[in-house]
Amino acid sequence: MVTLPIDTAKVRLQVQHSVFPPRYSGMVHVWSSICKEETPRHLWAGLTPALIRQCCYSSMSLVLYEPIRNTVHSLTSKPGEEFGYTQRLLSGGTAGAISIFVFNWTEVIKTRMQTNTGSSTVSSTAKQIYSSKGILGFWAGIRPNIARTFLVNAAELGTYDEAKHHISYFVGDTPMAHIGASSIAGVASAITSTPADVVKTRMMNSTNTEYTGVLNAVKTIWSEEGVSAFYKGFFPIVLRKVVWCSTFFLGYEQLRTLNPFKN
């Protein structure tokens, strides 16, 4: 809820093509334009599917991460060896890829609502998607989204787990370690995932045959807008990831200590 306006600015920046001058010049300009031309409420467009996505996708990712990590470790390591960074990255990415495949529809609806300058609801947006593309429309951009989510979760869960392991050696398993590891994970996630995020957003927002596939989308964006287009919305992504990861992982670690099933 706190970071959704940052995400809305990121999406608006990513979907604008190479027009001169561009409609939006940056994150703050997106916010001011939305407040002036639409309503401040549009900063939280897509809140309902965003919350559904986070609750379902994030929960499933976290539930899957440790079993996958333990399985990968048992298959690739000798008894007694510690978890490796590569194992953490692979496990985090796999958990995220599986989860987003199941819940891709929430992100399609969210993206459409965030780019709609008029009034829209979850049901009206879902009906529009279904009428134009059928049930498969809810899995638009699934390939770049899986790639993006694999990178995001590998960087977030894998890097967070690795960074916490090293930071805790100096400060203990404390909130300071959790915040430090979260910030590192947020920056790593933004750097690695932004290009795939741009392609995913463009394909999800497309209502026609603008892109015939992932490779076509990459080629089109590259030829028409240049390499820099793959990092549109990068600053909002970094800001949101650092804030989101710090809030999320700190809360997650504190909740883990409140085990109601302890004897």
Phi and psi in degrees as a GROMACS rama.xvg file:
@    title "Ramachandran Plot"
@    xaxis  label "Phi"
@    yaxis  label "Psi"
@TYPE xy
-68.557  -39.543  VAL-2
-97.4081  -0.586527  THR-3
-60.0944  -39.9423  LEU-4
-58.4547  -33.0728  PRO-5
-66.6537  -41.0141  ILE-6
-65.3373  -39.1627  ASP-7
-61.6042  -43.4441  THR-8
-62.7972  -40.7866  ALA-9
-60.6579  -45.8853  LYS-10
-64.4493  -44.0654  VAL-11
-61.7025  -39.2904  ARG-12
-68.7547  -35.7276  LEU-13
-73.2341  -32.0776  GLN-14
-85.1642  -13.4837  VAL-15
-76.9344  129.861  GLN-16
-84.4959  -175.053  HIS-17
-78.1984  79.185  SER-18
-108.769  145.838  VAL-19
-122.707  122.986  PHE-20
-77.5758  152.421  PRO-21
-65.7556  153.761  PRO-22
-63.4372  -40.3864  ARG-23
-118.629  136.338  TYR-24
-99.8912  -10.4386  SER-25
173.81  -178.695  GLY-26
-61.3226  -47.229  MET-27
-64.4662  -36.8539  VAL-28
-65.3537  -37.6206  HIS-29
-59.9523  -48.2414  VAL-30
-60.7536  -47.2836  TRP-31
-65.3465  -38.9209  SER-32
-64.7627  -42.6522  SER-33
-62.9748  -43.2841  ILE-34
-65.5444  -36.6163  CYS-35
-80.4339  -46.5484  LYS-36
-89.1315  -25.5416  GLU-37
-119.26  -117.514  GLU-38
-145.427  153.907  THR-39
-55.7683  -26.2129  PRO-40
-60.5537  -28.0112  ARG-41
-68.0123  -14.2816  HIS-42
-64.5979  -25.2753  LEU-43
-107.533  25.979  TRP-44
-60.3707  138.044  ALA-45
78.7325  19.3733  GLY-46
-61.987  -43.9027  LEU-47
-61.5428  -53.5819  THR-48
-65.3872  -28.0548  PRO-49
-65.4676  -42.6448  ALA-50
-68.1047  -40.561  LEU-51
-61.3975  -43.4942  ILE-52
-60.2923  -49.2534  ARG-53
-65.3256  -43.7391  GLN-54
-64.1025  -43.6646  CYS-55
-80.6245  -52.3394  CYS-56
-65.7831  -47.374  TYR-57
-64.9067  -41.1246  SER-58
-61.5402  -46.1964  SER-59
-64.3088  -39.8107  MET-60
-61.1952  -45.5269  SER-61
-68.9299  -35.877  LEU-62
-66.0146  -38.3939  VAL-63
-79.7932  -27.0305  LEU-64
-58.1229  -55.3068  TYR-65
-65.7513  -42.2431  GLU-66
-61.05  -40.668  PRO-67
-65.1974  -43.6538  ILE-68
-60.1154  -44.0377  ARG-69
-65.8027  -37.9397  ASN-70
-66.8587  -45.8864  THR-71
-60.5551  -40.977  VAL-72
-64.9803  -42.2573  HIS-73
-68.1909  -28.0676  SER-74
-85.627  -23.5484  LEU-75
-118.792  -1.52129  THR-76
-126.151  158.912  SER-77
-81.5739  154.104  LYS-78
-55.7446  132.537  PRO-79
93.5639  -12.3282  GLY-80
-74.4909  146.414  GLU-81
-76.097  163.02  GLU-82
-65.155  137.279  PHE-83
-93.7523  158.858  GLY-84
-62.0189  -40.8762  TYR-85
-62.3395  -40.0868  THR-86
-63.6876  -39.8082  GLN-87
-65.4964  -43.2676  ARG-88
-62.0142  -47.7211  LEU-89
-62.195  -41.6034  LEU-90
-67.9103  -44.2324  SER-91
-62.8996  -43.3341  GLY-92
-64.1415  -42.7167  GLY-93
-64.1187  -43.6496  THR-94
-60.5831  -42.5042  ALA-95
-68.334  -41.0832  GLY-96
-62.6092  -43.8734  ALA-97
-62.7705  -44.0781  ILE-98
-66.4735  -42.8445  SER-99
-72.5012  -27.2086  ILE-100
-60.4041  -38.606  PHE-101
-72.9204  -38.8767  VAL-102
-112.045  25.639  PHE-103
-59.5989  -33.5483  ASN-104
-59.0345  -32.2962  TRP-105
-67.0853  -35.5749  THR-106
-75.621  -33.616  GLU-107
-62.0163  -47.6666  VAL-108
-63.298  -42.9106  ILE-109
-60.6386  -46.4672  LYS-110
-62.6992  -43.216  THR-111
-62.7482  -41.1203  ARG-112
-68.4652  -34.7637  MET-113
-70.6569  -28.8893  GLN-114
-93.4723  -5.53872  THR-115
-84.5891  117.258  ASN-116
-81.3886  -9.80638  THR-117
-97.7713  -157.438  GLY-118
-91.2522  134.538  SER-119
-149.97  152.959  SER-120
-124.759  169.392  THR-121
-60.6226  -44.8421  VAL-122
-67.4465  -42.1528  SER-123
-67.2695  -37.7511  SER-124
-66.9175  -42.6431  THR-125
-63.056  -40.3769  ALA-126
-64.2873  -39.8899  LYS-127
-64.238  -42.8706  GLN-128
-63.8833  -44.422  ILE-129
-66.5925  -40.5975  TYR-130
-69.0494  -29.3902  SER-131
-90.8747  -32.4189  SER-132
-131.404  -2.67783  LYS-133
75.5391  -167.521  GLY-134
-63.7866  -29.801  ILE-135
-69.4443  -17.3401  LEU-136
-61.9945  -25.9572  GLY-137
-76.8272  -10.0698  PHE-138
-113.729  26.7716  TRP-139
-62.8489  139.59  ALA-140
69.0709  20.8296  GLY-141
-64.8391  -37.4147  ILE-142
-66.1499  -52.6347  ARG-143
-66.1977  -26.1669  PRO-144
-70.7435  -38.3745  ASN-145
-64.6449  -43.3191  ILE-146
-62.4861  -45.2594  ALA-147
-64.1387  -43.4727  ARG-148
-70.5588  -34.6383  THR-149
-59.9022  -45.6232  PHE-150
-66.3657  -43.2794  LEU-151
-61.5  -50.2473  VAL-152
-71.4068  -34.7616  ASN-153
-61.3439  -45.0491  ALA-154
-70.8159  -40.7502  ALA-155
-74.3012  -62.8439  GLU-156
-69.3711  -47.0541  LEU-157
-65.0901  -48.8237  GLY-158
-68.1754  -39.779  THR-159
-60.2568  -47.219  TYR-160
-61.433  -43.2168  ASP-161
-68.6745  -46.4348  GLU-162
-64.2722  -40.4972  ALA-163
-63.1312  -38.72  LYS-164
-58.8701  -42.441  HIS-165
-79.8457  -41.8938  HIS-166
-66.5107  -37.6234  ILE-167
-62.9287  -23.5083  SER-168
-62.4074  -30.048  TYR-169
-97.9459  -36.7774  PHE-170
-117.597  0.614033  VAL-171
82.0374  173.069  GLY-172
-80.8492  73.6319  ASP-173
-118.744  168.757  THR-174
-56.0977  -32.072  PRO-175
-62.1156  -42.1778  MET-176
-65.8028  -39.1645  ALA-177
-66.4005  -43.3387  HIS-178
-67.8053  -42.9795  ILE-179
-61.7424  -46.0452  GLY-180
-65.8551  -36.2348  ALA-181
-63.9704  -43.4566  SER-182
-63.7036  -42.5077  SER-183
-62.6481  -43.2063  ILE-184
-64.8689  -38.7315  ALA-185
-63.7213  -45.0491  GLY-186
-66.0263  -44.4215  VAL-187
-61.3964  -40.6167  ALA-188
-63.1406  -44.823  SER-189
-64.6532  -43.04  ALA-190
-64.099  -42.9294  ILE-191
-81.4345  -27.5243  THR-192
-103.197  -13.3825  SER-193
-58.8358  -46.3147  THR-194
-56.2444  -45.7832  PRO-195
-66.168  -32.0189  ALA-196
-66.766  -39.3093  ASP-197
-62.8003  -47.5332  VAL-198
-62.4266  -43.2756  VAL-199
-60.1986  -46.3797  LYS-200
-63.9869  -43.297  THR-201
-61.002  -45.0528  ARG-202
-69.9333  -35.7906  MET-203
-68.8821  -33.8053  MET-204
-83.8621  -13.8699  ASN-205
-72.1401  129.37  SER-206
-102.833  0.865171  THR-207
-136.344  -154.476  ASN-208
-97.1474  39.6612  THR-209
-59.1136  -39.5668  GLU-210
-125.31  132.388  TYR-211
-90.1448  -9.64418  THR-212
176.562  -178.443  GLY-213
-62.7319  -49.588  VAL-214
-63.3236  -38.3273  LEU-215
-64.9596  -39.4996  ASN-216
-64.2396  -44.3918  ALA-217
-61.6426  -46.3464  VAL-218
-63.2576  -42.2297  LYS-219
-66.0904  -47.0278  THR-220
-62.6764  -43.0836  ILE-221
-62.3395  -47.6908  TRP-222
-72.1048  -34.9377  SER-223
-89.1534  -28.3318  GLU-224
-126.99  -12.3743  GLU-225
89.3059  171.166  GLY-226
-63.2627  -33.9314  VAL-227
-62.2627  -21.5485  SER-228
-63.5136  -25.1729  ALA-229
-74.3406  -7.27448  PHE-230
-118.687  25.7359  TYR-231
-65.4631  137.368  LYS-232
76.2427  17.7428  GLY-233
-65.1614  -44.296  PHE-234
-61.1858  -46.5638  PHE-235
-60.0562  -34.5405  PRO-236
-65.0213  -46.5044  ILE-237
-61.1016  -47.2727  VAL-238
-60.7864  -47.3595  LEU-239
-65.274  -41.5212  ARG-240
-64.2354  -42.3862  LYS-241
-65.5777  -46.5988  VAL-242
-64.6528  -46.3244  VAL-243
-65.5922  -48.4315  TRP-244
-62.8697  -40.8679  CYS-245
-63.3986  -44.0414  SER-246
-67.1977  -45.761  THR-247
-67.2448  -53.9957  PHE-248
-69.6602  -34.996  PHE-249
-63.7003  -45.1091  LEU-250
-63.8968  -40.8743  GLY-251
-62.0553  -44.7236  TYR-252
-65.9559  -38.6281  GLU-253
-68.1598  -39.5125  GLN-254
-68.0015  -31.3426  LEU-255
-63.8949  -27.598  ARG-256
-78.0537  -16.2746  THR-257
-93.4411  69.1845  LEU-258
-85.5253  107.798  ASN-259
-72.8173  -7.83498  PRO-260
-99.7037  6.92657  PHE-261
-65.5556  145.753  LYS-262
